[in-house]
């Protein structure tokens, strides 16, 4: 696993290998603390228009998933 720290103005870009992947199970585990009530926590996009976005909206988590 990897650990990253952010100061509120930074981001992390991670690119998967471009070869086709197939998994039986995908697991995303996050722990975070925030002083802000709004902001994007996680955003990922695929090559075919699919995406996943996890964000805070007024202090509540919102998950957007398009496969």
C-alpha positions as CSV (number, residue, x, y, z in Angstrom):
1,X,0.0,0.0,0.0
2,X,1.0,3.6,-0.5
3,X,0.5,6.6,1.8
4,X,0.2,10.2,0.6
5,X,-0.3,13.5,2.5
6,X,-1.9,16.6,1.0
7,X,-2.0,20.2,2.1
8,X,-5.3,21.1,0.4
9,X,-3.8,22.5,-2.8
10,X,-2.0,19.4,-4.0
11,X,-3.0,16.3,-5.9
12,X,-1.6,12.9,-6.8
13,X,-1.7,11.4,-10.3
14,X,-1.3,7.6,-10.7
15,X,-1.5,5.9,-14.1
16,X,-2.1,2.2,-14.4
17,X,-0.2,0.1,-17.0
18,X,-1.9,0.5,-20.3
19,X,-2.1,-3.3,-20.9
20,X,-5.6,-4.8,-20.4
21,X,-6.2,-5.8,-16.8
22,X,-8.8,-8.2,-15.4
23,X,-9.4,-8.6,-11.7
24,X,-11.8,-10.7,-9.6
25,X,-12.0,-8.1,-6.8
26,X,-11.2,-4.4,-6.7
27,X,-10.7,-2.8,-3.3
28,X,-10.2,0.9,-2.5
29,X,-9.5,1.8,1.1
30,X,-9.3,5.4,2.2
31,X,-8.7,7.2,5.5
32,X,-8.8,10.9,5.5
33,X,-9.3,14.0,7.7
34,X,-10.4,17.4,6.3
35,X,-10.9,20.8,7.6
36,X,-12.9,21.7,4.5
37,X,-16.6,20.7,3.9
38,X,-16.3,20.6,0.1
39,X,-13.8,19.1,-2.2
40,X,-12.8,16.2,-4.5
41,X,-11.2,13.3,-2.5
42,X,-10.7,10.8,-5.3
43,X,-11.2,11.0,-9.1
44,X,-10.3,8.4,-11.7
45,X,-11.1,8.0,-15.4
46,X,-10.9,5.1,-17.7
47,X,-10.2,5.1,-21.5
48,X,-13.8,4.4,-22.4
49,X,-15.5,7.3,-20.6
50,X,-15.9,5.4,-17.3
51,X,-15.1,7.3,-14.1
52,X,-15.3,7.2,-10.3
53,X,-15.4,10.4,-8.1
54,X,-15.6,10.6,-4.4
55,X,-16.1,14.1,-3.0
56,X,-17.3,16.0,0.1
57,X,-20.4,18.2,-0.4
58,X,-21.3,20.2,2.7
59,X,-19.5,17.7,4.9
60,X,-21.1,14.6,3.4
61,X,-19.6,12.0,1.1
62,X,-20.9,11.7,-2.4
63,X,-19.8,8.9,-4.7
64,X,-20.3,9.2,-8.5
65,X,-19.6,6.0,-10.5
66,X,-20.1,5.6,-14.3
67,X,-19.1,2.3,-15.8
